């Protein structure tokens, strides 16, 4: 078996059904739309609903809350556990996969966001995202300059983020499109995310303590993962690249629109020397210039020259 065909690429998605199975939106029509759009582009497709997770014994991850609270931009999340189910369904799928297999998670509301119906070349795009981020777990930045402090309840940053300035300043991540290669590192990250989403004061919409002056609204499970990844970058866990994840997806949904980040000024927080960076970007030093050049070569040969994507202006 060749290297190109030695692994499977699977898709998992989630949708709510509405009454009588749950009190969230009835998105059932999207199920078949996703299946029809993706069936010729991935090896296996799985899906979950609140009822299915309750039947599996995971009712706590899709519980209904009385109030959305600080999750003001998407109050419907309160009907489905503030999306604590997201790392859960990824872990459930990982249990059925072999080492090296790839799992894609994608939002399913095609009726509202038509770009979600495009699955053309998604296997190749998924692998390129993993290559570009340099890790076995890919989740994009927002395609605008948004920091964790703006979308994360501040008690999460104080506690999970160890009140580290880097956790406040790290660019916020967006969980509408996730790609995972099964490995020790990706499983550890998923497990940490899953465990953190079990913390009631982190996942719900209530305020605990003072909020950061720049806080706007909470993106619950998404914000939790963003803080965990900020921790991993700061501590160098599993050698996650310091520039991770490097790219964003247009609105988190249009997988054919890729933006490369160029503003890494937040990385100066990690500088523990007295050196002053003048002529080079703050994330470059003598030790990693070679790596940056090698990355640029890989980027040109494996990504840009394939012309499968529209590369937007970097930000």
Secondary structure, DSSP 8 states (H G I E B T S, - for coil): --GGGSS-EEEEEE----TTT-SS---HHHHHHHHHHHTTTSSEEEEE-HHHHHHTT-GGGS---S--TT-TT-GGGGGGGGGTHHHHHHHHHHTTS-TT-EEEEE---TTT-GGGG--TTHHHHHHHHHHHHTSSEEEEE-SS--BHHHHS-HHHHHHTTTT-HHHHHSB-EEEEEEEEE-SHHHHHHHHHHHHHTT-HHHHSS---S---TT-----HHHHHHHHHHHHHHHHTGGG--TTTT-EEEETTTEEEEEEE----GGGGGG--SS----SS-TT--TTTHHHHHHHHHHHIIIIITTT-SEEE---
